[in-house]
Amino acid sequence: MRFRIFLNETHGRVLVSGKDSDLQLVNEGWKIVKEFEVLKDAYSYAREIADRFDYILEWYIDEVKN
């Protein structure tokens, strides 16, 4: 599974997603800024972006494994 970092600058949001269905977000004003093999790496990168620009960080709880 690949985890993608989606960015929506208009709405100040960052999304971490491994769902292929979220690729449709590119048609809705989002852009993919990076991809990772490991969720932890993707989340860390997305958190850096969200912190830097004071954006909302989102992810799917069901993708997080304990």
N, C-alpha and C positions, 0 to 999 in steps of 0.2 A: 504494500500500500504506500502511496505517496501522499504526503501531507503538504497542502498548498497554503501559502499565505496570500489572502485576498485583501486588497486595500481599496477603500472607498473614501477618497479625500473630501468629496462633497459633504458626506455625512459624518466624517471623522470616525470611521470604524475600521477595525482590522479583524479578519476572520481566519482562524486556523481550521482547515477542513481536509479530511481524507475522502470525502464523498465526491464521486464523479458527477453526481447530479448538480453540484454547486458550480460546475463549469459554466452553466447558463448565466451566472452572475456577471460574467464578462460582458454580456449583452445588456446588462442593467446598470452599467456605470462603474463596475468594480474592475480592478486589474490584478493579475497574478504577479507578485513581486519576487517570489522565491518558492522552491519546492525542497522538501526534505524526505528522507526515508524514515526518520525517527521522530515521533510526536514530540518528545521532550525538546529536541533541537528546534523544531518548528515553533513550538510555544515560546521558547526563549527568544528567538528572533522576533516573533510577533510582539512579545512583551516589550522589547527594546524600541520597536517602532511606536507602539502605543504610548510608552512613557515619553519618548522624545517629542511627540506631537500632541500629547494629551488627548489621544483618541480612545474610544471604547474598544476593548479587546473581547472578542467572542470566540467560543469553541463549542464543540459538541461533547457533552458530558459522557455520552455513550461510547465515544472514541477513547476515553481515558480508562486505562486498565489498571487496577490496583495490584 
